[in-house]
Amino acid sequence: MAITFLLLLIFFQFKRVNNLENNAQLIRFLQPDDVDSIHFNIDDMKRRSSLCTRNCETNSKPMLCYYQFTLEQYTVMGPACYDCPLNISNCYQPQCVTADGIEKMILVANRRMPGPSIQVCQGDTVVVDVVNKMAGRSTAVHWHGLKQRGTPFMDGMPGVTQCPILSDQTFRYKFKTANSGTFFWHSHDGTQKMDGLVGNLIVRGRMDANREQYDLDLASHVVLVTDWMHETSDDHQPGLLRSNIGQEPDAYLVNGRGVYLPDLASMLKMSSAASGVSLQLSMPLARFVVKRGLRYRFRVIGGSCLSCPFRIYFQSHQLTLINMDMNSVRPVTVDAADISSGERFDFVINANQAVSSYWIYITGLGACKNSRGVAVLQYEGALLSKPLTPMPGITSIPNGAVFNRRNSVCRPNTKLDVCVTQLRSQRRNPEKLVQPPDARILVNFIFYQFNRKTLFEEGDYKRYFAPYNPFTNQIVLLTSVVKNVSNSMPSTPLLSQIDDISDSKFCSDECLTRVNTTPCDCLLLVKVPLGAVVEILFVDDSEISEIAISHPFHMHGYEFYIMETGVFTAGNRQTQVASLMERLESQSYSRSDYPSKDTIDVPAYGYAVTRIVADNPGFWFVHCHFIYHLITGMSLVIQVGETSDMPVVPRGFPTCDDFLSPDASLL
């Protein structure tokens, strides 16, 4: 016994020393947090050989890129900001988070919002130590758009690929960047993303099919747009009835900066309206510098959370689309673009206008039409750091040709617009993609509306949220449903501990076949064979009304090939869906350049026909990216292959489970 104890002591001491040595070695590869600032220009990158943010075309040797994220509760306009914005220079002090100038509690990584920027080359190895210092909050970080081929346990989805990271715990994520593209990272625990845990993640490739379209791809030209509320996300879940009702944003931020542009009614409510608005308008804005005569690649990230897309417009400049998510497309030029939560688009801006400063306009759509955001496109040599023209909210934003227009399917009468389905991929699709699918998954989603009597039954605790319906001027009590299920995550990860999950946790056949009843609260798992061509049909089962909400569905580990989209007409929805399913049984597709993305915006009262080639084994989360829809059950898990096909989790990978004491003496 003594010898065994001694051997264990030696083993754990050796393991501790080995871990310390590994950590000491990693520090040599630690990257700066702010490579997306204008301070990291091309010349600076050339001088620093240890910088992972580099020219990936010429410096192609893979690197190890190490990051440390310390997560904690923090404050907008806190003491680190001193007297900002009265002294504008103090708005740029270390650890000062300004947002739109309205003080509130936030969640941050390294006291930055957005958090640290990860910008690497294809083939690099990324290591991120997430240190959770948020008191009483668990977390996990998802690397949105990265397929995690071979490392599904690094996907960052609690209950699916890992246990949540508890307060005062550290979790090390390690993965290779197999695909180039514009990505981002965010918390995938509750509504933490809405409160600030988000940042950009850029992977540059060695080859770019659209390289001739632009001159420069600067690390500082990443446009991360987030919607912003002046209360925490918890204050809006499930939602208040009398004050701060609904879940619409107060503003939009660009790279964590913005101004609050209230309507007249809001201004009159302010204690000192004139001085308050004056201070808001003086807040610092995100600034993107260009030189006249050059063409720049801008990477725009839909980091929003709430149930509205937004429109982006660069004053006096057109946008040439060259990339979606992780895929190059044949260039298309438009005047503005609509972007939903989770989507990313890369545009080329030709700096061919007069040397000056120009607005970058952000406006919410639908129920968020009164919310605005601004940033500045500044030419080198411009005398003013902000444009002379009024901010949006006073000036209307021109329409022109709009890419991805909200709820549009680009019928012949919308010739100005460009839809995702009209795009042509620069990369040839897999040949088997157009063959008849091996499996088809119907993802029909809807909101179930409770009445108060059924929602608040004694001893029953149903999930719900309470959005505001502006057309009826009422609060409605809803839960989110897929296939008659309000999806519920297990307390144990599917990927690493599926045998520990009780069969009763999974949805029964009875749940999936019932209609017009209260939805089941269970784990919705759909299994497909490894290597299969799978057709995933997203259908909005909502009845047509004034509220037209599109739903951006994101799939972890995969990209959707978008075969077609459409909108249902008034009439019996079940009949129309059945007719669509019947048509798809004999539908043939012939193109070899269908566009693909990992997040598809399904039009309101419509459908999207997508396909995947199921070649990445694992358990993969599929969900609406609107955060209050997600946390109330608009999701499912797709299992690709058998568990024996899946990579084995690393040694020492954390485990978790419920604890129900078997001690009979407690009875």
Secondary structure, 3 states (H helix, E strand, C coil): CHHHHHHHHHHHHHHHHHHHHHHHHHHCCECCCCCCCCCCCHHHHHHCCCCCCCCCCCCCCCCEEEEEEEEEEEECCCHHHCCCCCCHHHHHCCCCCCECCCCCEEEEECCECCCCCEEEECCCEEEEEEEECCCCCCECEEEECCCCCCCHHHCCCECCCECCECCCCEEEEEEECCCCEEEEEEECCCCHHHHCCEEEEEEECCCCCCHHHCCECCCCCEEEEEEECCCCHHHHCCCCCCCCCCCCCCEEEECCECCCCCCHHHHHHCCCHHHHHHHHHCCCCCEEEECCCCEEEEEEEECCCCCCCEEEEECCCCEEEEEECCEEEEEEEECEEEECCCCEEEEEEECCCCCCEEEEEEEECHHHCCCEEEEEEEECCCCCCCCCCCCECCECCCCCCEECCCCCCCCCCCCCCECHHHCCECCCCCHHHHCCCCEEEEEEEEEEECCHHHHCCCCCCCCCECCEECCCCEECCEEEEECCEEECCCCCCHHHHHHHCCHHHECCHHHHHCCCCCCEEEECEEEECCCCEEEEEEEECCCCCCCCCCEEEEECCCCEEEEEEEECCCCCHHHHHHHHHHHHHHCCCCCCCCCEECEEEECCCEEEEEEEECCCCEEEEEEECCHHHHHCCCEEEEEECCHHHCCCCCCCCCCCCCCCCCCHHHC
